[in-house]
Amino acid sequence: MSGKRSTTTSLSLRPANKCGRMTLNPALITDIQQIMVDKIKSDPVLQQSIADIVKSNNNSVGDSAESTVALLNPVIETISDKLSEIESKIDGLERYNRTWCLRFHGFDEEQHENIVNKITNFTNTHLGLNLFLRPIIVRYFSRPTRQQILHSTYLLKQKNSKIFVVEDLTKRTLALFHAARNSVSDAEKKSIVTRNGHVYQKQSDKSLRKITMADIAPKQNKTIHQIIPTSDEFISTSQQDISVLNNTK
């Protein structure tokens, strides 16, 4: 929900800069620099090309710049691949961290509230509240307990409760979920589901086929980075986003 706060019972936020973006670990910058050095050292053709550019420099900045750009393209591609690999690993770590978490929506916000007691009482008695306000993120110490609660949420639908529980997805996975739904017909949208932080499509034999960004990007004629929102573009999951996730269970 835009402009609404999220409450969490566990401090698991990663360091971010003043703009709210994740910062690149200085050690990774060193790794990238080393990749460039190793690439040049291990490629005699690249070394000779650099030497030729230096020797043939006729003081034409434009010509030298074009040659340098063409020369560095393979290095840039290598760095780009490495960054994509790092981004994927970061998303995997964040996804794993969130597999202990569930988001509870619909609880009225109170002063001096005891979140632990509120959630415990709800999960034990299935009490329903009226308002849809900010989500509450609950991190369980036991993943089986988390799964047991998630598998029991169909009871809330039977009671027409306005409170619902969904997985706490990473920004990247949420973007993939919506991209996957947008890539299929209206009749197939409910076949797109999430399980343990991953996106799947239900098959006719009730099996699940895992979906990745590589599956979606070609269908939308976009690159993966065009599908995934940046930190500035991504706003807290809206009520509509959460409702869609809830209806796929």
CORLIN-V557831 format. One record per pair of residues at least 24 apart in sequence whose C-alpha atoms are under 10 Angstrom apart, sorted by the first residue. I is the first residue (numbers start at 1). J is the second residue. D is the distance in whole Angstrom. If there is no record, write none. Layout:
BEGIN
((I	J	D) (I	J	D))
END
This chain:
BEGIN
((1	132	10) (1	133	8) (1	134	7) (1	135	8) (1	235	8) (1	236	5) (1	237	5) (1	238	4) (1	239	6) (1	240	8) (1	241	9) (1	242	9) (2	134	9) (2	234	10) (2	235	6) (2	236	6) (2	237	7) (2	238	6) (2	239	9) (3	134	9) (3	235	9) (3	236	8) (3	238	10) (4	133	7) (4	134	5) (4	135	8) (4	236	8) (4	237	10) (4	238	9) (5	133	9) (5	134	6) (5	135	7) (5	136	9) (5	236	9) (6	103	9) (6	104	10) (6	105	10) (6	133	10) (6	134	6) (6	135	5) (6	136	6) (6	137	7) (6	236	9) (7	103	9) (7	104	10) (7	115	9) (7	134	8) (7	135	7) (7	136	5) (7	137	6) (7	138	8) (8	101	9) (8	102	10) (8	103	9) (8	115	9) (8	135	9) (8	136	6) (8	137	5) (8	138	6) (8	139	7) (9	101	10) (9	115	8) (9	116	8) (9	136	9) (9	137	7) (9	138	6) (9	139	6) (9	140	9) (10	101	10) (10	137	9) (10	138	8) (10	139	6) (10	140	9) (11	139	10) (12	94	10) (12	97	8) (12	98	9) (12	139	10) (13	94	10) (14	94	9) (19	231	8) (19	232	8) (20	231	7) (20	232	8) (21	230	8) (21	231	6) (21	232	8) (22	231	8) (24	86	10) (28	82	10) (28	83	9) (28	86	9) (31	79	10) (31	82	10) (32	78	9) (32	79	7) (32	80	10) (32	82	8) (32	83	9) (33	79	9) (35	75	8) (35	78	8) (35	79	7) (35	82	9) (36	72	9) (36	74	10) (36	75	6) (36	76	9) (36	78	8) (36	79	8) (37	75	10) (39	74	9) (39	75	7) (39	78	9) (40	72	10) (40	75	8) (46	71	7) (46	72	9) (46	74	10) (46	75	10) (47	71	10) (84	224	10) (84	225	9) (87	172	10) (88	172	9) (91	170	7) (91	171	9) (91	172	7) (91	173	8) (92	170	9) (92	172	10) (92	173	10) (92	197	9) (92	198	10) (93	170	10) (94	169	9) (94	170	7) (94	171	10) (94	172	10) (94	197	9) (95	168	9) (95	169	7) (95	170	6) (95	171	10) (95	172	9) (95	173	8) (95	196	8) (95	197	6) (95	198	8) (96	170	10) (96	196	8) (96	197	8) (97	139	9) (97	168	10) (97	170	10) (97	197	10) (98	137	10) (98	138	10) (98	139	8) (98	140	10) (98	167	8) (98	168	6) (98	169	7) (98	170	8) (98	196	9) (98	197	8) (99	139	9) (99	140	9) (99	143	7) (99	146	8) (99	147	9) (99	167	8) (99	168	7) (99	169	9) (99	195	10) (99	196	6) (99	197	7) (100	137	10) (100	138	8) (100	139	5) (100	140	5) (100	141	7) (100	142	7) (100	143	6) (100	144	9) (100	145	9) (100	146	7) (100	147	9) (100	167	9) (100	168	9) (100	196	9) (101	136	10) (101	137	6) (101	138	5) (101	139	4) (101	140	6) (101	141	9) (101	143	9) (101	146	7) (101	147	10) (101	166	9) (101	167	7) (101	168	6) (101	169	9) (102	135	10) (102	136	8) (102	137	6) (102	138	5) (102	139	7) (102	140	8) (102	146	7) (102	147	9) (102	149	9) (102	150	8) (102	165	7) (102	166	6) (102	167	5) (102	168	5) (102	169	9) (103	134	10) (103	135	6) (103	136	5) (103	137	4) (103	138	6) (103	139	9) (103	164	8) (103	165	6) (103	166	6) (103	167	6) (103	168	6) (103	169	9) (103	242	9) (104	132	10) (104	134	9) (104	135	5) (104	136	5) (104	137	6) (104	138	8) (104	163	7) (104	164	6) (104	165	5) (104	166	7) (104	167	9) (104	168	10) (105	129	10) (105	131	9) (105	132	6) (105	133	7) (105	134	7) (105	135	5) (105	136	6) (105	137	9) (105	162	8) (105	163	6) (105	164	6) (105	165	7) (105	166	9) (105	239	9) (105	242	9) (105	243	10) (106	130	7) (106	131	5) (106	132	4) (106	133	6) (106	134	7) (106	135	7) (106	136	9) (106	161	9) (106	162	6) (106	163	5) (106	164	7) (106	165	9) (107	131	6) (107	132	6) (107	133	6) (107	134	8) (107	135	8) (107	136	8) (107	162	9) (107	163	7) (107	164	10) (108	132	7) (108	133	6) (108	134	8) (108	135	10) (109	133	7) (109	134	8) (109	135	10) (109	136	10) (122	163	10) (123	149	8) (123	152	10) (123	153	10) (124	149	10) (126	153	10) (126	155	9) (126	156	8) (126	159	9) (126	161	9) (126	163	9) (127	156	10) (127	161	9) (127	163	9) (128	156	9) (128	159	9) (128	160	9) (128	161	6) (128	162	7) (128	163	6) (128	164	10) (129	161	8) (129	162	7) (129	163	7) (130	161	8) (130	162	7) (130	163	8) (131	162	8) (131	163	9) (132	162	7) (132	163	8) (132	164	10) (132	239	8) (133	239	9) (134	238	10) (134	239	9) (135	164	10) (135	165	9) (135	236	10) (135	237	9) (135	238	10) (135	239	9) (135	242	10) (136	165	10) (137	165	10) (137	166	10) (137	167	10) (137	168	8) (138	168	9) (139	168	10) (147	196	9) (150	249	9) (151	249	9) (153	246	9) (153	249	9) (154	246	10) (154	249	8) (157	246	10) (157	247	9) (164	242	9) (164	243	9) (164	245	10) (164	246	7) (164	247	10) (165	242	9) (165	243	10) (165	245	9) (165	246	7) (165	249	10) (166	194	9) (166	242	7) (166	243	9) (166	244	10) (166	245	7) (166	246	6) (166	247	10) (166	248	10) (166	249	9) (167	194	8) (167	195	8) (167	196	8) (167	197	7) (167	198	10) (167	242	9) (167	245	8) (167	246	9) (168	196	9) (168	197	7) (168	237	10) (168	242	10) (169	194	9) (169	195	10) (169	196	9) (169	197	6) (169	198	8) (169	199	10) (169	237	10) (170	197	8) (170	198	10) (171	228	8) (171	229	8) (171	230	9) (171	231	9) (171	234	7) (171	235	9) (171	236	9) (171	237	9) (172	213	9) (172	227	9) (172	228	6) (172	229	7) (172	230	9) (172	234	10) (173	197	7) (173	198	7) (173	199	7) (173	212	9) (173	213	9) (173	228	9) (174	198	9) (174	199	9) (174	228	9) (174	229	10) (174	237	9) (174	241	9) (174	242	10) (174	245	9) (175	213	9) (175	227	7) (175	228	6) (175	229	7) (175	234	9) (176	211	8) (176	212	7) (176	213	6) (176	214	10) (176	215	10) (176	216	8) (176	217	10) (176	224	10) (176	227	8) (176	228	7) (176	229	10) (177	211	9) (177	212	9) (177	213	10) (177	216	10) (177	241	10) (177	244	10) (177	245	9) (178	227	10) (178	241	8) (178	244	9) (178	245	9) (179	213	9) (179	216	7) (179	217	9) (179	219	10) (179	220	9) (179	227	7) (179	228	9) (180	211	8) (180	212	9) (180	213	9) (180	215	9) (180	216	6) (180	217	9) (180	219	10) (180	220	10) (181	216	10) (181	244	10) (182	216	9) (182	219	10) (182	220	9) (183	215	10) (183	216	7) (183	217	9) (183	219	7) (183	220	7) (184	219	10) (189	244	10) (189	248	8) (190	244	9) (190	245	9) (190	247	8) (190	248	5) (190	249	9) (191	248	7) (191	249	10) (192	245	9) (192	248	7) (192	249	10) (193	244	10) (193	245	8) (193	246	10) (193	247	9) (193	248	6) (193	249	7) (194	245	8) (194	248	8) (194	249	8) (195	249	10))
END
